[in-house]
Each structure stands twice: as structure tokens, then as C-alpha cells.
Amino acid sequence: MAKAFPNTGVTVIDSSADLPAASAALEGVLMFQKDTNELKICDGSSWIVTSLAGSWYTYTPTLYQGATVVSKTVDSARYTRMGKTGIVQVRMTVTGSGTANSGLQVSLPTDLVPASRGSFYPQGIATVYDSSAALLAMAAVDVVTYGLAIFFSTSGTFDNSMGNSGTTFSAALANNDRIGFTVTYECT
């Protein structure tokens, strides 16, 4: 059931069943969906979820070192979206082990799909703490359209993925290592 609020441009709906199909005729229309607490705007072909200030959502990221999925405890993994801008913040503690000299990557929330663009444009920052060496390494974070955050050494060659040999952190991830990052990027 939909209820319009005159002079506001916002219609309140109970659930996605009440959401009309996106179309060019609805471009710019705002809908507030009560069951998910989401404000949506039609871009002419789809409904885009916009976050109200302070609306954060949680997700469970996957941590990779090369092709190895690394076991970890997620201390915090949250995201928000404002129009086509997504913000992701993650903190995790490694409980397994990775593969030395292999790049670090973390999955992004599935509903914050990165927009297509060139690569090697840092959009965030990360820290990698090697607990056995008491080493804190900094990395620039980029996102790729297949939904991963990739960490790049802040020094070294152009394509120097954090975790590869020659970067400030190239060891295998191990128990009690910690990773944290924040990244802001354009979403589809």
C-alpha cells in the first residue's frame, strides 16, 4: 500500500511488492520502503537505494591472499550508500593463514557494485598489521568491478599489490594479524 505525502515528492510504501517497475516516466521519483527502512530513487531504469544519514548495514567480507581464502574473525564490516556513492569500513583479525608473496583482496558488499572505470585510482586506505613482526604497513585501496577491494603498496612499482614480494608486507597472513580499511567509491 502506498501513501503519498503532498509537497514532499516522497511516497511511502510498505514493501518491495508495492514498488512499481522502474521506468523513464518515474525518473527522479522518491519512495521510502518501510520494511527495509530504505529511501529509493528511480534513475529511469532501476531503483537506487540511498542511505539516510547514519544508516549503516553490516556484511560478511571474504579475505583472500592470492587464490587462498583466509580464515578470519570480522571485528566490524559495515557500509552505507548515498545515491551512487558507497562507503565501506572493515576491520578483521586473521585466524588462519595465507600465502606469502600473494596480493591481498577483500570482497565488497554485493549491493555496492563498483561502477566501471579504469584501475589504479586509489579510493581508500588500509592498514595491515603483521603480529609476528610487529610491523604495521599502509596500503592504498582500489576497487574493481567484480566486487573486490585490492590493496596497493604505498611505495614501489606501479602495479605493486600489497602482499606481493617487494612490498612493505609480503609475508603470509597468519593468526592474529589484523587488517582494516575504509574505501569510498562510485556504485552502479
C-alpha positions as CSV (number, residue, x, y, z in Angstrom):
1,M,0.0,0.0,0.0
2,A,1.4,3.4,-1.0
3,K,0.8,6.7,0.7
4,A,1.9,10.0,-0.9
5,F,3.0,13.0,1.1
6,P,2.0,16.1,-0.8
7,N,4.6,18.8,-1.5
8,T,7.5,16.5,-0.4
9,G,7.9,14.3,-3.5
10,V,8.1,11.2,-1.3
11,T,5.8,8.2,-1.4
12,V,5.9,5.7,1.5
13,I,5.4,2.0,0.6
14,D,5.2,-1.0,2.9
15,S,7.3,-3.5,1.0
16,S,9.0,-4.2,-2.3
17,A,5.7,-5.7,-3.5
18,D,4.4,-2.1,-3.6
19,L,7.4,-0.7,-5.6
20,P,6.4,0.0,-9.2
21,A,8.7,-1.2,-12.0
22,A,11.3,1.4,-12.8
23,S,10.8,3.4,-15.9
24,A,11.7,6.6,-17.6
25,A,8.4,8.1,-16.5
26,L,9.4,7.5,-12.9
27,E,12.9,9.0,-13.1
28,G,13.6,11.2,-10.1
29,V,10.7,9.8,-8.0
30,L,11.5,9.0,-4.4
31,M,10.0,6.1,-2.5
32,F,10.5,5.2,1.2
33,Q,10.2,1.5,1.8
34,K,9.1,0.8,5.4
35,D,10.1,-2.9,5.8
36,T,13.7,-2.2,4.9
37,N,13.9,1.4,6.1
38,E,15.3,2.5,2.7
39,L,14.9,5.6,0.7
40,K,14.9,4.8,-3.0
41,I,15.2,7.0,-6.1
42,C,14.4,5.9,-9.7
43,D,17.1,6.6,-12.2
44,G,14.9,5.7,-15.1
45,S,15.9,2.1,-15.4
46,S,16.3,0.9,-11.8
47,W,15.6,1.8,-8.1
48,I,18.7,3.0,-6.3
49,V,18.9,2.7,-2.5
50,T,20.1,5.8,-0.8
51,S,21.1,5.8,2.8
52,L,19.7,8.3,5.3
53,A,22.4,9.9,7.4
54,G,23.5,7.3,10.0
55,S,22.1,4.3,8.2
56,W,24.9,1.6,8.2
57,Y,24.5,-2.0,7.1
58,T,26.7,-5.0,8.0
59,Y,28.1,-7.7,5.7
60,T,30.5,-10.6,5.9
61,P,33.6,-10.0,3.7
62,T,35.8,-12.7,2.3
63,L,39.6,-12.2,2.8
64,Y,41.9,-13.5,0.1
65,Q,45.7,-13.7,-0.2
66,G,46.3,-14.7,-3.8
67,A,43.8,-17.6,-4.5
68,T,43.7,-18.6,-0.8
69,V,40.6,-17.8,1.2
70,V,42.0,-16.8,4.6
71,S,40.0,-17.6,7.8
72,K,39.4,-14.5,9.9
73,T,37.2,-13.0,12.6
74,V,35.3,-10.0,11.4
75,D,35.6,-7.3,14.1
76,S,33.5,-4.9,12.1
77,A,32.3,-4.8,8.5
78,R,29.8,-2.1,7.5
79,Y,28.7,0.0,4.6
80,T,26.4,2.8,3.6
81,R,25.2,4.2,0.3
82,M,24.3,7.8,-0.6
83,G,23.0,7.8,-4.2
84,K,25.7,6.2,-6.2
85,T,28.4,6.7,-3.6
86,G,29.3,3.7,-1.4
87,I,31.4,3.8,1.7
88,V,32.8,0.5,3.2
89,Q,34.7,0.1,6.5
90,V,36.2,-3.2,7.6
91,R,38.3,-4.5,10.5
92,M,39.2,-8.1,10.9
93,T,41.6,-10.4,12.7
94,V,43.2,-13.3,10.9
95,T,42.6,-16.7,12.5
96,G,44.1,-18.9,9.7
97,S,47.0,-18.4,7.2
98,G,47.5,-17.0,3.8
99,T,50.1,-17.5,1.0
100,A,53.3,-15.4,1.1
101,N,54.1,-13.1,-1.9
102,S,50.5,-13.0,-2.9
103,G,48.2,-10.0,-3.2
104,L,45.6,-9.1,-0.6
105,Q,42.0,-8.7,-1.5
106,V,38.7,-8.3,0.3
107,S,35.2,-8.8,-1.0
108,L,32.8,-5.8,-1.1
109,P,29.1,-5.8,-0.2
110,T,27.1,-7.3,-3.1
111,D,24.7,-4.4,-3.3
112,L,27.5,-1.9,-3.7
113,V,28.7,-3.0,-7.1
114,P,31.6,-0.7,-8.3
115,A,31.0,1.3,-11.4
116,S,33.1,0.6,-14.5
117,R,36.2,2.7,-14.7
118,G,40.0,2.5,-15.1
119,S,42.1,0.8,-12.4
120,F,44.9,2.1,-10.2
121,Y,42.9,5.0,-8.8
122,P,43.2,4.7,-5.0
123,Q,39.9,5.5,-3.3
124,G,40.8,4.5,0.3
125,I,43.4,3.5,2.8
126,A,44.2,0.3,4.6
127,T,46.5,-1.0,7.4
128,V,47.9,-4.5,7.6
129,Y,49.5,-5.4,11.0
130,D,51.9,-8.4,11.0
131,S,51.7,-9.5,14.6
132,S,54.7,-11.8,14.5
133,A,57.0,-9.0,13.2
134,A,55.2,-6.1,15.0
135,L,55.0,-4.4,11.5
136,L,52.3,-2.0,10.5
137,A,52.1,-1.5,6.8
138,M,49.9,1.1,5.0
139,A,48.2,0.5,1.6
140,A,46.1,2.4,-0.9
141,V,42.8,0.7,-1.7
142,D,41.3,0.4,-5.1
143,V,38.0,-1.4,-6.1
144,V,37.4,-3.5,-9.2
145,T,34.1,-4.1,-11.0
146,Y,33.9,-7.7,-9.9
147,G,33.5,-6.6,-6.3
148,L,36.9,-6.7,-4.6
149,A,38.9,-4.2,-2.7
150,I,42.6,-4.5,-3.7
151,F,45.4,-3.2,-1.6
152,F,48.4,-1.5,-3.2
153,S,51.7,-0.7,-1.5
154,T,52.2,3.0,-1.0
155,S,55.7,2.7,-2.4
156,G,57.3,0.6,-5.1
157,T,56.3,-0.1,-8.7
158,F,53.1,0.9,-10.4
159,D,51.4,-2.5,-10.1
160,N,52.6,-3.4,-6.6
161,S,49.7,-5.3,-4.9
162,M,50.2,-5.4,-1.2
163,G,51.3,-8.9,-0.2
164,N,53.5,-9.5,-3.2
165,S,57.2,-9.6,-2.8
166,G,58.9,-6.2,-2.8
167,T,56.1,-4.5,-0.9
168,T,56.1,-3.4,2.8
169,F,54.1,-6.6,3.6
170,S,54.9,-9.8,1.6
171,A,54.6,-12.5,4.3
172,A,51.8,-15.0,4.5
173,L,48.9,-13.7,6.7
174,A,49.0,-15.6,10.0
175,N,47.0,-15.9,13.2
176,N,46.4,-12.6,15.0
177,D,47.4,-10.4,12.0
178,R,44.9,-7.5,11.6
179,I,43.6,-5.8,8.5
180,G,41.5,-2.6,8.4
181,F,40.4,-0.4,5.6
182,T,38.0,2.3,4.5
183,V,37.1,2.9,0.9
184,T,34.7,5.3,-0.9
185,Y,33.7,4.6,-4.5
186,E,31.1,5.1,-7.2
187,C,28.5,2.3,-7.4
188,T,26.3,1.2,-10.3
